[in-house]
């Protein structure tokens, strides 16, 4: 079988699996977030944290819940790392330095999972399991909760109430993430992913029973249980430095495809949840169609750039195999790379710095779109809905009508919230990239010079501010400058947009529904999906094209 055909067959199998899971999981999540009952274990949690799950919240109260919970998570994870040296199960690792502990705490709470450390050489079992894995669950649940709050903004009328954050958070963990993760972990263990609490093993390097050199140290760990939520919650932080390229995390082509499935599962299903909760399934399909069109286009472009046979070495290898695992090939690696950067996952099964110039640019552009196709858990849906608000506003300007979306008028207040949402991330990415390139010290962290070296810096801040977490792998980010600035970018890039999403939700929920007329734009039609996709690409292109021209485009066209 040719590598191209193998890649296409993997793509078709993935699409079929997602299509089968879309409706049942989407309906289940709609029931979860619309339910008026509480499970017994949920009642215990509410009692333990002192929350009243039946009290409706307006958007400022909902936001305070998000920020207070996340701040507590940052402080807890920071202290856990700083105390690692005296904790049991530390595997003899020392406590983490203050700047790196801040960076890691900010990263995992912000659902970014950027790692400026080697997991198997820095983090013991307690920090990995009680700290990082727990944040993989709850940070994903926070994203879903904010998305559901925005959906309620479209579904409700003449009320500013968006539900209860604590109920949404707990239900997301207990009823959605934990059950799927439990099943997924069993599947990964059955396929060869390790799951234990063993210590460090020293092994030699062998080929045909002959030693090739000095010994290596390998850790055990509860890898399968962390791997599954790493992908399911679009987190991305690996137990090992090689991430999903490591055979202990991702041993076979099947586990590779299964992990891609987990990455896309909840973001795809949430479009069904949106349709059910707003009472218009066709609106959900319109959003899903837009996401799918962008994702498929990016996968096709990535495969084309990486399979292109330029030169005898690439022809012999069947494509650009540098930085890719032979067991996954170009097809599996390309699908993974596009899926992880068009969501806020950041897991990698190959190394994006080794992709062709244009291939590396595709991974970067996927993050610059806002990771909305299908996007992160929760963040993809609310990001695309904000883009939909902008698209109907543009359409309204074209025909001279007050724009409407799902029976809500998009007025001055709503478009200001949407505009602020769209401006935050580019301001962080471009501002911090410019500062890093202008100052003398940050440039010392670059492995490469020229366009590729610039791409390393641009990719790092794009990944951090968009809460992706993947890296170009050539940048030494374990410095005080990068640990601090990337940590701030992750926190600001995660929580400032949530402010405007929840404010927009509150404004929409307070409105009286507007009846459809003959002049109302039909937002469930393919025409609107095309307009929405165009809006996404044009806004991103106008914002980031100069920076892309200095980095991946210059390298790819050289």
N, C-alpha and C positions, 0 to 999 in steps of 0.2 A: 504494500500500500504506500502511495506517495505521501510525503509529509503534508502537502497541501490538502489532499483528500482527508487525511487523518484529522487535521485541524477543522475542516468543514464538518465532519461527522461529529466531533466533540461539540461544536457549536450547536448543531441541530439537536443533539441529545440534551444539552443544557436548556435550550429553549423549550423543548417538550416537557422536561421536568418542572420548569417554572410555570408553564401553562397549567399543568396538572395541580400544582399547589396553590395557584393564585386565588381561586374562588374559595375553597374551604378555609384557608388561613385568613384571607381578607374578611370573610364573614365572621370567623371566630373572633378576630380582633374588634370588629364592630360590636359584637355582643359583649365582649369584655368591657369595653369603654362606655357602653350604654347601660350596663347592668346596675340595678339598684340594690343588689344583695352583696354581702361580704362573706368570704370563706372564713372558717374558724382561725386558720393560721394568719389570715390577714388581720382579723380582729386583735390577735395577740400582738402583731407588729404595731398596729395603731395605738394600742394601749401602751406599749413600750416606748414609743416616741411621743406620746401625748397629743396625737392628732385626732381631729374629728373628721372622719371621711365623708360625712353627709353635709358638711357646711360648704355651700357654693362660694366660689371666689371670683371677684372681679379681677381684671388683668393685673393691677398693681400687687394684689395679695398673691396671685399665682406666681408672679415674677419673684416676689420676696421668698416664696417657698423654694423656687429653683435656685436662687442665689445662695440662700442660707444653707441648703443641703449641699450644694457644690463646694461652698467655702469650708464646711465641716469636712468634706472629703479630702480637700487639698491639705488641710492641717493634719488630719489623721495619717494620710499617706506620707506626708513629709516627715512626721515624727517617727513613723514606723521605719523609714529608711535610715534616719539619723540614729536610731537605737538598734539597728540590725546587729551590730557587733556584740551586743549583750543578750540577744534573743536566742532561744533554742531553735535548732533547725536552720541556723545561718550558714552551715557548711564551712565554717571558718572564715567567711567573708567579713571584711571590715564594714563599718558604718559608711554610708554614702556621704560624699562631700556636700556642703550646704547648697552650692549653686546647682549641682547635678540633682540633688534631692528635690529642690524647687522645680527644676525643669521636668523631672519625671512625674512629680505629683500633679503639676499643672497639665501635663500631657495626658495622663490617664483619666483625670477627672473631666477634661475637656473632650474626651472621646477621640483624641488625636493619636496617642500611643507612639509618639516620636521617642526614639531611644538613642541617647548619646552614650550608651554603655554597652558592654558585651554581657548579655543576659546570663550565660553560663559561667561568667567570671566575676559577677558582681552581686547578683541577687540570690539569696537563700530561699528555702522552701516557704518560710513564713511570709516574707515580703511578696514572693511570687503568688502565693495562693490566697492569703488573707488580705493582701493589699491590692495587687495588680488585677488578679482575677475577679475580685469583688467589684472593683471599679469598672471592669468590662461589662458587668451586668447592669449596675445602677446608672452609669453614664449613658448607656444605650436606652435605658428606660426613661431617662430625663428627656432625650431627644424625641422619643415616641410621644411622651406626654405633651410636649410643646406643640408637636404636629397635630395631635388630637384636639388641643385647645383651639388652634386655628380652624380646624374643621368645624368645631362647635360654633365658632364665630360666624361661619357661613350658614350653618344649619339652624341657629337660633335667631330670634327676632325680638326687638324691644326689651332687651335685657343685656346687661353688661357682664353677666355671669358666664364663666367658661369651664365650670366643673371644679373639682378639688385636686390640687396637685398631688397631695399625699396619697389619695386613692388611686390616681392614675399611675403614679410611680410604683406603688406596691403591686397593683394588678399587672402592670407590664412585666415585672420581675417574676411574680408567682404564677401567673396564668399563661404568659406568652414565652418569655425567654428561658426560664428554667426547664419546662417540659421539653421544648425542642432541643435545648442544649443537652439534656440527659440522654435523649435518643441518639443525637448526633455523636456524643462522646463514645457511646457503645459501638457505633458503627466505625468510628476512627480507631478505637482499640482493636476491633476485630480485623481491621485492615493493616495493623502494624504500628500505629502511633503508640508511644510508650505512656504508661500511667503508673507511677510508683513514687515513693519517697526515699529512694536509695541515695547514697552519698556519691562522692566523686570516685570514678574508676580510672585507673591508669592503664592504658593499652598502647601497644606498639603499632607501627605502620608496617603492613605486610603485603607482599605480592608473591604468589606461588610459594608460600611458606617461608619466604626469606624476608628478613627485616629490612626495611628501607631507611630507617633512621631512628631518631629518638622517640620517646613515648609521648602520647597525648593524654589529656585529662578529659573525660566525658562525665557529664552529670546525668543523674536520673531526675525525675520530677513528675508532677501531676500535669503532664503535657497535654494529653487528649482533652481533659476537662477545660483547660485554658484555651486550647486551640479552637475548640468548637465555638466558644463564646467570642473569641477574638474575631472570627469570621462572621458569625451570626449577628453580633452587635456592631458590625463594621468598625471594630476597634483597631486591630492590626498589629499590636505589639507581640513580638515573638518570644517564646521561652528561650530560644537560642539566637545568637547574633545573626545566623544565616536565615532566620525567619522561616518561611514556608518552603525555602529551598533545602532545608535541613531534613535528612531522611527520618529523624525522630519525630518531626512535626508533619511531614508530608511525604510518605514513602513511595507512593505508586501513582501512576496516571489516573487511577480511579479516585484516590483521595484528593488529587489535585482538582479534578472536575467537581467532586463533592464539595470541596471548600469554596470553589467559585459559586456553586449553587447556594451555599449558606450565605455568602456575601450578598447575593442579589435577592434572596428569598423575602425578607421582611419589607425592604423598600418597594419591591414589585407588588406584594400583597397589600401594602398600605393604600395603593391607589384604589383597590376594591373597597377597602374600609372607608375611604373618602366618599366613594360613590354611594355606599349603603347608608352612611350616616347623614349625607345631604339629601338622600332620597332621589338621586339621579345617577344611576349606574353608568349612563352614557358619558357623563362628565368625567367619571373615573377612567373610563376607557380612553377618552380624549387625552387625559394627562399621561396615561400609560403608553399610548401610541406615540406621543411626543418623546417620552423617555426612551422607548424602544428604538425609534428611528435614529436618535443621536447615538445610542450605544452600539447599534449594529453598524452605523457608518464609521465609528471610531475603530471597531474591531476589524472591519474590512480594510481600512487605511493602515492599521498597524500590521496586519498580516502582509499586506502588499509591500510595505517598506522593509519588513524583516525577511520576507521570502525572496526579495529581488536579488538576482544573481549577478552581482557586479564583481568581476575578478575571479581568478581560478580558485582561490581559497574558499570563497563563499559558494561557488558552484560545487566544489567537492563536498562541502558540509551540508548542502541543500538549503542554504540561507545563512543569515547572520546569527551564528550560534554562540558568539562570544557572550559570556555572562549568563548563559542559559543552561539548565540541567538537561542532560541527554535524555533522561527518562520522561521529561515532559515535552521536549521538542519546541519548535517555534510556534506551532498552533496553540498548544496548551499555555505556553508562556505569554503569548500575545493576548489571549482571552483573559488570562489572569491579570496582566498589567493594565488592560483597559478597564476591567471591572473594578480593580482596587483603586484606581485613580478617578473613575467616574462616580465612585462612592467615596465615603470618607474613611475607607478601611486602612489603606497603607501597608497591608501585608504584601510581601513579594515572594514569588517563586523563581525570580530571575532578577538581574541587577540592571536597573534602568539606565545607569551611567554607561553601560556597555552596549546599549541599543544604538542603532544607527542615529545620526543626527536628527532626522525627521521623526524617527520612532520615539526618541527621548522627548521631542517637542510635543508629540501626541499625548504622552503621559502628563506632561505639564499643562497642556491645554485642557485636558479633562478636569484637572483640579481648578483651573481658572474659570471654567464655566460655572463654578459654584458647587460642583459635585451633585448634580441634580438629575442624572440620567443613569440609573434610577436614584442615585444619591445615597447618602447615609441613612441609617435607621432614624426615621423621623425628620432629620434635617433635609433629606432629599425631597420629601413631599412638601414641607413648608417652603423650601427654597423655590420649587417649581410653582407653587401657588402664588408666591410673591411675583415671580416672573409673569404668571398669567394675569395678575392685576395690572402690571405694566403693559402687557400686550393689549388688553382691552382698552386701556387708557390711550395707547397709540392709535388703535382702531377708531376710538371715539373722536380723536382729533382729526382723523382723515375724513370722516363723514359729517363732522359738525354736530355730534350728539353727545349727551352726557353718557360716559361709559358705564356699563353695568356688567356685573359678573355674579352668576348664581342669585339673581334677584337683588343684588346690593349695588347701590350707586358708588362708583369710585370717584370720590370728590377730592378736594384739596388735601384734606387731612390724610386720607388713605394713601394717596400717591406720594406724599411727603414721607410717610412711614416706609413705603416700599423703596423710595429713592435712598433714604438713609441706610436701609438694609443693604442695598446694592453697592454703596460707596465704601462701606467699612472695610471689607476685605481687600479691595485693590489699594486703598490708602495704606493699610498695614504692609502689604506685600511690596509695593513699589517704594514706599518710604523707607522701610528697613533695608531693602536691597540696596537702595542708593546710599544709605548711611554706611552699610558694610563695605561697599566698594570704594567709598570716599575716604574712609579711615584707614590708617596704615596697618593696624594689627589684625583685623578680621581676614584680610587677604592672605595672611600667612597660613590659614587653614586650608586653602585650596590646593588640591593635588595637581590640578592642571592649570594652564594659563590660557589666555585667549578666550574664544567664544565658549569652549567647554567649561573653563573655570568660572566664567560668569554664570553659565547655566547651573553650576553646582550651588552658587549662592541664591540665585533666583528660585531654583527648585526648593531649597530648604525653607525659605520664607513663604513660598506658595503652599507648600505642604503644611507648614505650621498654622498659618492664618486660616486656611481652609479646613483645618482639623483632619488632615489626611494621615500624616505620620510617616509616609515612605520617604526615602532619601535617595539622592543620586549616588551615594556610596563612595564618593571621592572626597567628601568634605569632612575634615576633623571638627566636629561640632562640640566636642567636649572641652570647651574653653569657657571662661567666665562670660565673655561677650555673647557667645551663641547660646549658652545655657540660659542666660537671663533674657535676652531679646526674643529668642524663640519661645521661651516660656510665657512671656508677656503676650506675644503674638497669638499663641494658642488660647490663652484665657480671653483676650479681647475678641479674637475671631470667633469664639464659641458663644460668649454670653452677651456681647453687645448686639449682634443680630437678633438674639432671642428677645431683647427688650422691644425691638420694633415689630417683631412677629406677634408678640402678645398684645402690644398696643394696637396693632392692626386688627387682631382678633376681637378685642374689646370694642373697637369702633364699629366693626361690621355687625357684631351681635346686638348692638344698641339700635341698629337701623330697623325701619319698617320695610318689609319686602316690597319690591317694586314689581308689578305684574309685567309679563312679557307682552310686547307689542310687535307689529309688523316690522318696526325698525330696530328691534333688539338683535344684537349680534348673537348668532347661534354658536355658543362656545363648545358645543358637543360635536361639531362637524369637523371633517378633515381640514377645511379651510382655516379654522382657528388653530388647529394643531400645527399647520404649516407656519402660520403667523407667529405662534409661540416659539417654535424652533428657530425661526429667523430672528426673533427678538433676542433670544439667548445668545445666538452666535454673533449678532451684530454688536450687542453691548459688550460682550467679551472681547471681540476683535478690536473695537475702538479703544478699549481700555488697555489691553495688554500687547497689542501688536508691536509697538516700538521696542518693548523689552524682549519679546520673542525674536524680533529681527536681530537683536544684538547677540542672542544666544543660540538656540537650536536651529533657527532658520539660517543664520550665517554659517553654522557648522554643516548643516545638511546640504546647503547649496554650494559649499566650497569645492 
